Amino acid sequence: MIDLLVTGVAMVLIIEGLAYALAPSLIERMLEAMRDVPLDLRRLIGVSAIAAGTAMLWILQAL
């Protein structure tokens, strides 16, 4: 189980690193745009991402 967690964290770091390495100016523009998004909506997006990721992991484990 711990190996899956470490693998997941490693994948997130790889994807984040690629985004910052390949398109740093796009990341800056996206962060600036996030300032205009209300805090409650950002929280809802975060909770939705957690729910979607949990559902995906649950489905993968079931297969």
Secondary structure, DSSP 8 states (H G I E B T S, - for coil): -HHHHHHHHHHHHHHHHHHHHH-HHHHHHHHHHHTTS-HHHHHHHHHHHHHHHHHHHHHHHH-
